[in-house]
Amino acid sequence: MPATPRPAPVSARLQGATGPWELVIGLEVHAQVASNAKLFSGASTGFGAPPNSHVSLVDAAMPGMLPVINKECVAQAIRTGLGLKAQINLMSTFDRKNYFYPDLPQGYQISQFKQPVVGEGVVVLDMADGEIEVGIERLHLEQDAGKSLHDQHPDYSYVDLNRSGVALMEIVSKPDMRSAEEAKAYVTKLRTILRYLGTCDGDMEKGNLRADVNVSVRRPGEPFGTRCEIKNVNSIRFIGQAIEAEARRQIDIKEDGGAIVQETRLYDPNKGETRSMRSKEEAHDYRYFPDPDLLPLEFTQSYVDGLAKGLPELPDAKRARFIKDGLSPYDASVLVAEKANADFFELVAKDRDGKMSANWVINELFGRLNKEGLDVGASPMSAKQLGGIIDLIASGSISGKIAKDLFEIVWTEGGDPARLVEERGLKQVTDLGAIEKAVDDIIAANPDKVEQVKLKPTALGWFVGAVMKSTGGKANPAAVNEILKKKLGIV
């Protein structure tokens, strides 16, 4: 890892027996390109098919079969680079990375080594102690390997080549992260950007997004230490756990007078520890050389500009717009975290009060979705229905309490909110005469409370609650407050 001036925040330092330690973290994120066909063949990339059913002769490395580049995969990589504010290289090349493994039928992986399609970029993280910029070193295209199956038979291992040749974007960060929380925030933000762009679905359960985590420790102010790489971590939670376990392992070794050996390790979530996999290879171990079957990738700046014009509004820009429109930074961050959530909110908020819409979407809708284990795409309530409830509040037709009752009815039964209010008699009482009569009845029935509120005006809340209860929660709360203050002589 090259030197970087950024120290770890004091709050992120780990305390050892002999003093504080800093973490230095870099991530290599492998993102499966959203494409119907593989990087160098026309075979399907569909998930969940029977073993070896999505395999072309190229994927199986049959003699004489030559790779042909998938233009859409290249375009997706460029779009991702643009979304990361990265340098797009108008000329890049493919190389062969040579190693042997049963699920790599060619005996080499086609990747990009010296000249990747995307150069340096940046991802901005919103952390509790301020913004942090994590540098992107490069993004390169490469083909995925197959999958070895070891649990199908006690005496044999099998190979499934369905994944062989699927296009991957390897997004390599600079060693700019200083805590497990920063690393988790980085992967979360990166996944959000990819989903907004539509270049990777970010599904970590299917292995469509996974990370190799590089971890080292050092004393504050010292040069970087020896790093170890934790391979193929496939959940954000496990990324954080793996970093903390590996950092503690390295600190214990150093404090016992030992030295860290550069190696590749695996994280065992059941034991909460990392274990050695193999010694860490260097670039020369892979004997990289230019792939003789593939010409350099070359495209014009006008082609890149055309792709840039088609990009959607990305999360940082959307968040800034929401804040400009009056939302709090917190609410804006919650809403833009998932594109589907932001889209839902914008449908609800169209031609309505943004703050009220955000409150109902975040607190009521998202709260209920989380409780029932659903995402917004499976919501029983549409944006139009939620917007209808908000319209009824804004017009004074229903109170906030009635609105929550109405929310429950629409959630469980469906229907048009305005029609339900009429059919079920939920409309708010705004007739001042009716409200005044209810207030007079409560005052007449509770003389002791009247004397109490004159001595302690904060006791007015009891009267408000009593009036609301007597009207079935349908009285206009503002009108109730105003009439009560007038009747009880409270200024």
FENDA-V438610 format. One record per backbone hydrogen bond with DSSP energy under -0.5 kcal/mol. CO is the residue of the C=O (numbers start at 0). NH is the residue of the N-H. If there is no record, write none. Layout:
CO:NH
CO:NH
//
This chain:
8:11
8:12
9:12
13:15
13:20
15:18
18:15
20:13
21:217
23:215
24:176
25:213
26:28
26:172
27:29
27:211
28:30
28:170
29:31
29:209
30:168
32:34
35:44
38:69
39:67
42:37
49:52
55:59
56:61
57:60
61:64
68:70
69:72
69:73
70:74
71:75
72:76
73:77
74:78
75:79
76:80
77:81
78:82
79:83
80:85
81:84
83:121
86:88
86:118
87:89
89:298
91:296
93:290
94:96
94:110
95:97
95:288
96:98
96:108
100:103
102:104
102:145
103:106
106:98
108:96
108:110
109:142
110:94
114:92
116:88
117:138
119:86
120:135
122:124
122:133
124:126
124:131
126:129
129:126
131:124
131:133
132:134
133:122
134:136
134:173
135:120
137:171
138:117
139:169
141:167
143:164
146:159
147:149
148:157
155:152
157:148
158:160
159:146
160:163
162:165
164:38
164:39
165:143
166:32
167:141
167:169
168:30
168:170
169:139
169:171
170:28
170:172
171:136
171:137
173:175
176:24
177:22
178:182
179:183
180:184
181:185
182:186
183:187
184:188
185:189
186:190
187:191
188:192
189:193
190:194
191:195
192:196
193:197
193:198
193:199
198:33
201:203
202:207
202:208
203:206
207:31
209:29
210:212
210:232
211:27
211:213
212:214
212:229
213:25
214:227
215:23
217:21
218:221
227:214
227:229
228:230
228:264
229:212
231:233
232:210
234:238
235:239
236:240
237:241
238:242
239:243
240:244
241:245
242:246
243:247
244:248
245:249
246:250
247:251
248:252
249:253
250:254
251:255
252:257
253:256
259:261
261:279
262:228
263:276
263:277
264:230
265:267
265:274
266:268
267:271
267:272
272:267
274:265
277:263
281:284
281:285
282:285
282:287
283:286
285:97
288:95
289:291
290:293
295:297
296:91
299:303
300:304
301:305
302:306
303:307
304:308
305:309
306:309
307:310
313:317
314:318
315:319
316:320
317:321
318:322
319:323
320:324
321:326
322:325
327:331
328:332
329:333
330:334
331:335
332:336
333:336
337:341
338:342
339:343
340:344
341:345
342:346
343:347
344:348
345:349
348:351
352:356
353:357
354:358
355:359
356:360
357:361
358:362
358:363
359:363
359:364
360:365
361:366
363:367
364:368
365:369
366:370
367:371
368:373
369:372
374:377
375:378
381:385
382:386
383:387
384:388
385:389
386:390
387:391
388:392
389:393
390:394
391:396
391:397
392:395
396:427
398:402
399:403
400:404
401:405
402:406
403:407
404:408
405:409
406:410
407:411
408:412
408:413
409:413
415:419
416:420
417:421
418:422
419:423
420:425
420:426
421:424
427:429
428:475
429:431
430:434
431:435
432:436
433:437
434:438
435:439
436:440
437:441
438:442
439:443
440:444
441:445
442:445
445:449
446:450
447:451
448:452
449:453
450:454
451:455
455:458
456:459
457:460
458:461
458:462
459:463
460:464
461:465
462:466
463:467
464:468
465:469
466:470
467:472
468:471
470:473
473:428
474:476
475:479
476:480
477:481
478:482
479:483
480:484
481:485
482:486
483:487
484:488
484:489
488:490
//
